[in-house]
Amino acid sequence: MEMLAVDEALNIGSRELAIDRSGMLGRVGRFGAQVLEAERLARAMPKLPRAGAISQIVVAGMGGSAIGADLARSYVFDKLAVPFAVNSHYRLPATVNRSTLLVVSSYSGETEETLSAYREGARRGARLYGVTSGGWLLAECRKKKIPCLQIPSGYPPRAALAFSFVPLIVLLQNLRLVRREPGAIETAAERLTQLTAKQLGPDVPLAKNLAKQIAVDLHGRLAVIYAGQDVLETVAFRWRTQIEENAKALASHHILPEMNHNEVVGWKYPKAELSRMRAIFLRDRDDHPRVKTRLEITKSILERAGGSVRDVEARHASRLARVLEMVHLGDTVSVYLALLYGEDPTPVAVITELKNALART
């Protein structure tokens, strides 16, 4: 289907909805409700048997099943007193042992890399916890009496983010590794629902809809997402991967201050392409003061190089609400960008092809 004309961009009607055959826009719009459902499930999640102190937390997961763990790691980076790592590989770090809490997160319950990591963790005697909607992992956890949270099935894994994020936060609270924040999840969910209804949803016109405006700006251009490492590291990664999976468009991301020690130099060549780059700076009030200064200086450097820069910042008092708001904005942008390209956001045919090829080897 040909690209939609920019002057008709995203006046959501039958044509756009026909492109979104699997209803990704609706799924994204219900993110607030999903957060509440995830909390309800998490509050009733099986308890981890008492067996001594936990020396570290490792979450084994891939793709949409790993992003919730990455988001949790970023969210509690200054709250958690034990190491927290996300392992997206067949093998586990050598440090995983009997005092490790190994959370095995596979939405389908069939992810080969994650199941390989599970088997290795079981051999080492790690303290295991499963998060899955079914498949081999659920059956294995039931067979071995491993505590496991069964989450709803039927979602593309990347559209089930709340079910991989919220339970981890609640688990850390249950283990008293981070303090409870009464009402924080409910407040964040309410904020997300309001955003869809009043600011980002399909019925909000382009002139008043930041998500549509960013999508139009990124249409036909390369999105480069930057953020400070403190709070929004994973949010920047989420923006990139959602643009790639939903809009089928190549994107890039990097984190400050590290970006200032390498990538900033690359904003020189190829000159003809720099004007077609669109840099999105994701900002948060809890960014380190020096990172805030670096973002300002970096912005001026990129603009001198011919790049276009847009600042995006959530203003809510709650960090959780701000983090999830920025995720929600990026998810919504990615779906609107898919519609501009005439792409159904849900199918990921290349990933399916790759998995099928691996299954034959």
C-alpha positions in Angstrom: 0.0 0.0 0.0 1.4 3.4 -0.9 2.5 5.8 1.9 -0.1 8.1 3.2 0.3 11.8 2.2 1.7 13.8 5.1 -1.0 16.4 4.9 -3.6 13.7 5.5 -1.4 12.0 8.2 -3.1 10.0 10.8 -6.6 11.3 10.6 -7.5 7.8 11.8 -10.2 6.3 9.7 -11.1 3.1 7.9 -8.0 3.1 5.7 -5.6 3.3 8.7 -7.6 0.8 10.7 -7.5 -1.6 7.7 -3.7 -1.4 7.8 -3.7 -2.3 11.5 -5.4 -5.6 10.9 -4.4 -7.2 14.2 -5.3 -4.2 16.4 -2.0 -3.1 17.7 -3.2 0.5 18.1 -5.9 -0.7 20.4 -3.5 -2.9 22.4 -1.2 0.1 22.9 -4.1 2.3 24.0 -5.0 -0.2 26.7 -1.6 -0.2 28.4 -3.0 1.5 31.5 -5.6 -1.3 32.0 -2.8 -3.9 31.4 -0.7 -2.4 34.1 -3.6 -2.7 36.6 -4.2 -6.3 35.5 -0.5 -7.1 35.9 -0.6 -5.8 39.4 -3.6 -7.8 40.3 -1.9 -11.0 39.1 1.4 -10.1 40.7 -0.2 -9.5 44.2 -1.3 -13.2 44.1 1.9 -14.6 42.7 3.4 -17.7 44.3 5.9 -17.0 47.1 9.5 -17.9 46.8 10.5 -20.5 49.4 12.8 -19.2 52.1 16.3 -20.4 51.6 18.8 -17.8 52.8 19.9 -14.5 51.5 19.8 -13.6 47.8 23.2 -12.4 46.5 22.1 -11.4 43.1 19.1 -11.4 40.7 19.4 -12.6 37.1 16.5 -12.5 34.7 16.8 -14.8 31.7 14.7 -13.6 28.7 14.7 -12.5 25.1 13.0 -9.7 23.2 9.6 -8.8 24.5 10.1 -11.0 27.5 13.4 -9.3 28.4 12.3 -5.7 28.0 10.3 -5.8 31.2 13.3 -7.0 33.2 15.5 -4.3 31.6 12.9 -1.7 32.5 12.7 -3.0 36.1 16.6 -2.9 36.3 16.7 0.7 35.2 13.8 1.7 37.5 15.4 0.3 40.7 19.0 1.1 39.8 19.4 3.4 42.8 17.1 1.4 45.1 18.3 -2.2 45.0 21.3 -3.3 47.1 22.1 -6.5 45.2 23.2 -6.8 41.6 20.5 -7.2 39.0 21.4 -8.5 35.5 19.3 -9.3 32.4 20.7 -12.4 30.6 19.6 -12.6 26.9 21.7 -15.6 25.9 21.9 -19.4 25.9 24.5 -19.4 28.7 24.5 -17.8 32.1 27.2 -15.8 33.8 29.7 -17.8 35.9 28.4 -16.0 39.0 25.0 -17.7 39.0 24.9 -20.1 42.0 22.7 -21.3 44.8 22.3 -17.8 46.2 21.1 -16.4 42.9 17.5 -15.7 42.2 17.1 -16.7 38.5 13.8 -15.5 37.0 13.1 -17.3 33.8 10.9 -15.1 31.6 9.5 -16.5 28.4 6.2 -15.3 27.2 5.5 -18.3 25.0 7.3 -20.7 27.3 9.2 -22.0 24.3 12.1 -19.5 23.8 15.1 -21.7 23.1 17.8 -19.3 24.5 15.8 -18.8 27.7 15.1 -22.5 28.2 18.8 -23.2 27.7 19.6 -20.7 30.5 16.9 -22.3 32.7 18.5 -25.7 32.4 21.9 -24.4 33.2 20.6 -22.5 36.2 18.8 -25.6 37.4 22.0 -27.6 37.2 23.8 -25.0 39.3 21.1 -25.0 42.0 19.9 -21.4 41.4 16.7 -20.4 43.1 14.2 -20.5 40.2 11.1 -18.4 39.4 9.1 -18.7 36.2 7.1 -16.0 34.3 5.3 -17.4 31.3 1.9 -17.7 29.6 2.3 -21.4 29.0 4.3 -23.9 26.9 7.2 -26.0 28.0 8.3 -23.7 30.8 4.9 -23.7 32.5 4.7 -27.5 32.4 8.3 -27.8 33.7 7.6 -25.4 36.6 4.5 -27.3 37.6 6.4 -30.7 37.3 9.3 -29.5 39.4 7.2 -27.4 41.8 9.0 -24.2 40.8 7.1 -21.1 41.7 5.7 -19.6 38.5 3.5 -16.7 37.6 1.2 -17.6 34.6 0.4 -14.4 32.6 -2.3 -14.0 30.0 -1.7 -15.5 26.5 -2.7 -14.1 23.1 -0.5 -11.0 23.0 2.5 -10.3 20.8 5.3 -10.5 23.5 6.3 -6.9 23.0 2.7 -5.9 23.6 2.6 -7.7 27.0 5.2 -5.4 28.7 3.3 -4.8 31.9 3.1 -8.6 32.5 6.9 -8.9 32.4 7.6 -5.6 34.3 5.1 -5.2 37.1 5.5 -8.7 38.6 9.2 -8.2 38.9 8.7 -5.0 40.8 6.2 -6.7 43.1 8.6 -9.7 43.5 11.4 -7.4 44.6 9.0 -5.7 47.1 7.8 -9.1 48.4 11.4 -10.1 49.0 12.0 -6.8 50.8 14.8 -5.9 48.4 13.1 -2.6 47.5 10.5 -0.8 49.5 6.8 -0.7 48.6 5.4 2.4 47.0 1.7 2.4 47.9 -0.5 3.6 45.1 2.3 4.1 42.6 1.2 1.5 40.1 -2.4 2.6 40.3 -1.4 6.2 39.8 0.8 5.3 36.8 -2.1 3.2 35.2 -4.5 6.1 35.6 -2.0 8.5 34.0 -1.6 6.1 31.0 -5.3 5.8 30.5 -5.7 9.6 30.6 -2.9 10.1 28.1 -4.6 7.8 25.5 -8.0 9.4 26.0 -6.9 13.1 26.0 -3.5 13.4 24.3 -2.2 10.5 22.3 -5.2 8.5 21.2 -6.4 8.1 17.6 -9.3 10.6 18.1 -6.9 13.4 19.1 -6.1 15.4 16.0 -2.5 15.8 14.7 -2.3 19.4 15.9 -2.7 18.4 19.5 -1.2 14.9 19.4 2.5 14.7 20.3 2.7 11.0 19.2 1.3 11.7 15.8 3.6 14.8 15.4 6.7 12.7 16.2 5.6 10.0 13.9 5.2 12.5 11.0 8.6 13.9 11.8 10.2 10.4 11.7 8.4 9.4 8.5 11.1 8.7 5.8 13.9 9.5 8.2 16.2 7.6 10.6 15.2 7.9 14.3 18.1 8.2 16.7 17.1 8.0 20.4 19.2 9.4 23.2 18.7 9.4 27.0 20.6 9.5 30.2 21.6 6.2 31.7 20.1 6.9 35.1 16.3 6.3 34.5 15.5 6.2 30.8 18.2 3.8 29.5 15.8 1.0 28.8 13.1 3.4 27.6 15.4 4.6 24.9 16.0 1.0 23.9 12.3 0.3 23.9 11.7 3.3 21.5 14.2 1.9 19.1 12.9 -1.7 19.2 9.3 -0.7 18.9 10.0 1.5 15.9 11.9 -1.4 14.4 9.2 -4.1 15.1 6.1 -2.1 14.7 7.0 0.3 11.9 9.6 -2.0 10.3 11.9 1.0 10.2 15.6 1.0 11.2 16.4 3.1 14.3 19.3 3.6 16.6 19.8 4.5 20.3 22.6 5.4 22.7 23.0 6.5 26.3 24.7 9.5 27.9 27.3 10.0 29.1 28.8 7.1 27.1 27.6 8.5 23.8 29.7 11.6 24.4 32.8 9.4 24.3 32.3 7.9 20.9 29.1 8.4 18.8 29.0 12.2 19.0 32.1 12.2 16.8 30.2 10.3 14.1 27.8 13.2 13.5 29.9 14.4 10.6 29.6 11.8 7.8 27.9 11.0 5.5 26.9 14.7 5.3 24.0 14.1 2.9 22.3 11.8 5.4 22.6 14.0 8.5 19.8 16.2 7.5 17.5 13.1 7.3 18.4 12.1 10.9 15.9 12.9 13.6 17.3 12.8 17.2 14.9 12.3 20.0 16.3 13.3 23.4 14.4 11.6 26.3 14.8 13.5 29.5 13.9 13.0 33.1 14.1 15.1 36.2 16.2 12.4 38.0 18.9 12.5 35.3 22.3 13.3 36.8 22.9 17.0 36.8 26.0 16.6 34.6 24.0 14.4 32.2 21.5 17.2 31.9 24.3 19.6 31.0 25.7 17.1 28.5 22.3 16.7 26.9 22.2 20.5 26.3 25.7 20.6 24.8 25.2 17.5 22.7 21.9 19.0 21.3 23.8 22.1 20.1 26.5 19.9 18.5 24.0 17.8 16.6 22.1 20.8 15.4 25.3 22.4 14.1 26.0 19.2 12.3 22.7 19.5 10.5 20.6 17.2 12.6 17.1 17.9 13.9 16.6 17.4 17.7 13.4 17.1 19.6 13.2 17.0 23.4 10.6 14.8 25.2 10.1 14.8 28.9 7.4 13.5 31.3 6.4 15.8 34.1 4.6 13.6 36.6 5.8 13.6 40.3 6.0 9.8 40.3 9.0 8.2 38.7 7.1 5.1 37.8 4.4 7.2 36.1 7.0 9.1 34.2 8.9 6.0 33.0 5.7 4.3 31.9 4.4 7.5 30.2 7.6 7.6 28.2 7.3 4.0 27.2 3.6 4.6 26.2 4.5 7.6 24.1 7.2 5.6 22.2 4.9 2.7 21.7 2.2 4.9 20.3 4.6 6.8 18.0 5.8 3.4 16.6 2.3 2.4 15.7 1.4 5.7 14.0 4.7 5.5 12.1 3.7 2.0 10.9 0.4 3.4 9.6 2.3 6.1 7.7 4.4 3.5 6.0 1.3 1.4 5.3 2.6 -1.4 7.5 0.5 -3.7 9.8 2.4 -3.2 13.1 1.8 -6.7 14.5 3.4 -9.2 12.1 7.2 -9.7 12.4 7.7 -12.0 9.4 11.5 -11.8 9.4 11.6 -13.0 13.0 9.2 -15.9 12.1 11.4 -16.8 9.1 14.5 -16.8 11.3 12.9 -19.0 14.0 11.7 -21.5 11.3 15.1 -21.6 9.8 16.7 -22.3 13.2 14.1 -25.0 13.9 15.3 -26.9 10.7 18.9 -26.9 11.8 
